[in-house]
Each structure stands twice: as C-alpha cells, then as structure tokens.
Amino acid sequence: MYLDTVVIAGIVTVLLMVAFFVGFGVFIMRDQKAHGPDVIKVEGKKADKPV
C-alpha cells in the first residue's frame, strides 16, 4: 500500500483524537476518585468528611 502524506496525516489525526479522549477519560476517573464521595448529600447536608 502506498503511503503518501495525506494518509499519514489522517492516521496521525485519528491517533491524536484517540489519545485526547483516553486522556480525558483518565482525567474524569481521577477527578471522580478525588471528589466523588464528599459531595453526596445526606438529608440536605453534606457528608461528615471534610474536603
């Protein structure tokens, strides 16, 4: 298969998009671990754990 600059640029673009979405997912998972349990409201009040 002949690879010219357009095909290489397309492959690089797809790989960059995949890397972006994987990084975004990792960021969301880490943020959930850091802030998830502390923002659960119990009967209108925040949880007893300090932030």
C-alpha positions in Angstrom: 0.0 0.0 0.0 1.3 3.4 -1.0 1.5 5.8 1.9 1.6 9.5 0.9 1.5 12.5 3.2 -2.4 12.6 3.2 -2.7 9.1 4.5 0.0 9.6 7.2 -1.7 12.9 8.3 -5.0 11.1 8.6 -3.6 8.3 10.7 -1.8 10.8 12.9 -5.1 12.8 13.3 -7.0 9.7 14.3 -4.3 8.7 16.8 -4.3 12.2 18.3 -8.1 12.1 18.7 -8.0 8.7 20.4 -5.2 9.9 22.7 -7.2 13.0 23.6 -10.3 11.0 24.5 -8.3 8.5 26.6 -6.6 11.3 28.5 -10.0 13.0 29.1 -11.4 9.7 30.4 -8.5 9.3 32.7 -8.9 12.8 34.0 -12.6 12.3 34.7 -11.9 9.0 36.6 -9.2 10.6 38.7 -11.5 13.6 39.4 -14.3 11.3 40.5 -12.0 9.5 42.9 -10.9 12.8 44.4 -14.3 14.4 44.7 -16.9 11.7 44.4 -17.8 10.6 47.9 -17.5 14.0 49.5 -20.3 15.6 47.5 -23.0 13.1 48.5 -25.8 15.0 50.2 -27.4 13.3 53.2 -30.8 14.8 54.2 -29.9 18.2 52.8 -26.5 18.3 54.5 -23.1 17.4 53.2 -21.3 14.3 54.3 -19.3 14.5 57.5 -16.0 14.1 55.7 -14.1 17.3 55.1 -13.0 18.1 51.6 
